[in-house]
Amino acid sequence: MNNFTFCNPVKIIFGKDTISKLSKELSNDSKVMIIYGGGSIKNNGVYDQVINALTGHKFVEFSGIEPNPHYETCIKCADMIRRENVDFLLAVGGGSVIDATKFIAAAALYDGDAWDIMTGKGKIIKAMPFGTVLTLPATGSEMNSGSVITKASTQEKFAFNSTLVFPKFSVLDPETTFSLPPKQIANGIIDTFVHVMEQYLTYNVNAKLQDYFAESILKVLIEEGSKVFENPYDYDIRANLMWASTWGLNGWIAKGVAEDWSTHMIGHELTALHGIDHGQTLAIVLPGVMGIMKDDKEEKILQLGERVFNITEGSNQDRIIKTIDAVDNFFQSLGIKTRLTDYNVGKETIDSIVKRFEDRNWALGEKGNITPEVVREILIKRM
């Protein structure tokens, strides 16, 4: 196991009717900005719960955060924060709203072009405090310090990470997810699944606890993912999926192991260029990464097949193929298509992505050996 240092300071408030506890987490003299997306929280009762919980507190609202949040929208929000003298942010929504709030928390106090935060040219030295109310389990953003932002004007999608943007607290009420449409549920399950795979499917460093944790999350996703669509109001199913999503990217399973993240980096380009849902891009790309990089990942693919999918018969190569197919089939069982041609994406897009990676001098993967040309192979395999 590799050396590591770990600290996760996020307070989790989990369970039924926990939104009502918001007021206990806020200073009486704070001026709060509620940040949310397209307004679904006003249809499912979450907005009313938040407003009731903020009785006696000063607050303003900012709505319109997009799926795959736009830099341009975030900057408008940061400008409003400065005008209104807001001193605490409350993200109410899924990973996009929380990611946006993390960036806004830094951008509102940043001196200069805030896009520098995303490109790595600028360093975050301070950020506003914020909390979250999670309504869509997927990204794990409610318990980590990472964020992904899209610049619409240039069709670029980048990530940043800073310990200054850990949420102060996150409220997780599984009942807030009851009204989610099937595609969002499926995307969330796939996002969590691939988060785990990015941290697990690399090479063995004898980190047994991390491996068992990762495998248990994958098994929960498979078991509960097979039941949630037929039982959308089953609290326990929703609770298990929500908590699995948080654990998928709260830092625990990444400690002491190698990480990949090539599937996400390639997927981000498909979203930036074509607007394909994040979860859908991951379902397209991951089987391709597993297939092209199967020699590097052989030991962990075999372990995945045996421990998660009960694939134990045949030669190693047979088991690898069966395991990759099992992952692909799981995504499809959730109603998500897994080929580029399903989304009318052709070879010209592959050329564009490869060119972007060449221009950025990017080499991806746990060994840094997924070059732009290997990215081309991965994407062609998924046509």
Secondary structure, DSSP 4 states (H G I P E B T S, - for coil): ---------PEEEESTTGGGGGGGGS-TT-EEEEE-SSSGGGTSSHHHHHHHHTTTSEEEEE--PPSS-BHHHHHHHHHHHHHHT--EEEEEEEHHHHHHHHHHHHHTT-SS-THHHHHTSS-------EEEEEEE-SS-GGGSSEEEEEETTTTEEEEEE-GGG--SEEEE-GGGGTT--HHHHHHHHHHHHHHHHHHHSS-----HHHHHHHHHHHHHHHHHHTTTTT-TT-HHHHHHHHHHHHHHTSSGGGTTS----HHHHHHHHHHHHH---HHHHHHHHHHHHHHHTTTTTHHHHHHHHHHTT---SS-HHHHHHHHHHHHHHHHHHTT----GGGGT--HHHHHHHHHHHHHHT--BSTTS-B-HHHHHHHHHHT-
